[in-house]
Amino acid sequence: MARILVVGEQWTSATTEVKGPIAYSIGAYKEDGTALVEALRSRGHEVDRFVTCRVPEYFPEDITQLRGYDVICLSDIGADAFLFHPEMLTKSIRHPNRLSMLRDYVTGGGGLAMIGGWMSFSGIDGKARYHGTAVEEVLPVTCLTFDDRQECPEGIVPEVIQPSHPIMKSLPSPWPFFLGYNRVVAKPGSSVIMKAGDDPFLSAWTCGKGRASAFASDCAPHWGPSDFLKWEGYAAFWGNLAGWLAGA
């Protein structure tokens, strides 16, 4: 059993409703990633969550707190959430670089997964902005410097390249379709386990004393449709991935 921290998969929205001459605003708080958390727990892992809105102020600034976890999953959360502590923005007070801390966590023996989405890797309009960061150093892929979304409204089924890899153990075939993914470039020495067309879809490697993976699509809508969330291999896949990242 691994102890896992899932970070991200939350957003807040403000909508303006117009009814005739009257306009009013409605706010909403939304969390995704529940299916991922439940899948990991169903495979015997212990899971904590850190939603996106709490990361800038409350994500740990001491690596010893991170070392209490075997695996950290970053899902749909941009680099700036870790870089911009509110005190740095409003009072110019220095704070630790938490992207560097995540890198050191991996090289020191931790497991890190980046899961795709509009705010992963490079992301929409390049705003996820992991290219050139300390986190990119430990990922098995290089992020693009521009909007990396590959939208596939017709659906795309990834191809398993390394069926014997432990992450693929006992998974049913075929995989379900996805509606898009982040385009990344595999680093020399990484294992490309799955592809979408010519692009890496699932990559992994050992980095220092730890392990890291890059899953280029989503664990939830919109890129991850209900066919994926209801797929009989959904829980097994995430359980296998977490186990491998934890050193199994």
HUDA-V942493 format. One line per field, one symbol per residue. ss: DSSP state (H for helix, E for strand, C for the rest). phi: phi as a letter, one per 40 degrees, with the letter a starting at -180 (. if undefined). psi: psi as a letter, one per 40 degrees, with the letter a starting at -180 (. if undefined). A space follows every 50 residues. Layout:
# HUDA-V942493
ss->???
phi->???
psi->???
This chain:
# HUDA-V942493
ss->CCEEEEEECEEEEEEEEEECCEEEEEEEEEECCHHHHHHHHHCCCEEEEE CHHHHHHHCCCCHHHHCCCCEEEEECCCCHHHHCCHHHHHHCCCCCCHHH HHHHHHHCCCEEEEECCCCCCCCHHHCCCCCCCHHHHHCCEEECCCCCEE EEEEEEECEECCCCCHHHCCCCCCCCEEEEEECEEECCCCEEEEEECCEE EEEEEEECCEEEEEECCCCCCCCCCHHHHCCCCHHHHHHHHHHHHCCC
phi->.bcbbcbhfaabbbbccbbgcbbabbcabbbbgccccccccccgccbbbb cdcccdcbcdbbccccccbcabbbbfbccccccbcdccccbfccadcccc cccccccchcbbbbbcicbbfcgcfgccgccgcccddcccbccccadbcb cbccgbbcbccbcccdccdgccbccccbbiaccbbccdgcbccbbbgccc bbbaacbgcbbabbbcbccaccccccdccccccdcccccccccccchc
psi->hihihhhafiihihhhhhgbehhiihiihhhaedddddddddeeihhiih ideedddeiiehddddeeidhhhhhfhidddddghdddddefhiiihedd dddddddeeihhhhhiiefibdaheeedfeheiddddeieihiieihehg hgdeihhihhdgeeiddehfhiiiiiiieiihhihhiheihhdiihbeih dhiiihhbeaiiihheaieiiddgiddddeheeddddddddddddee.
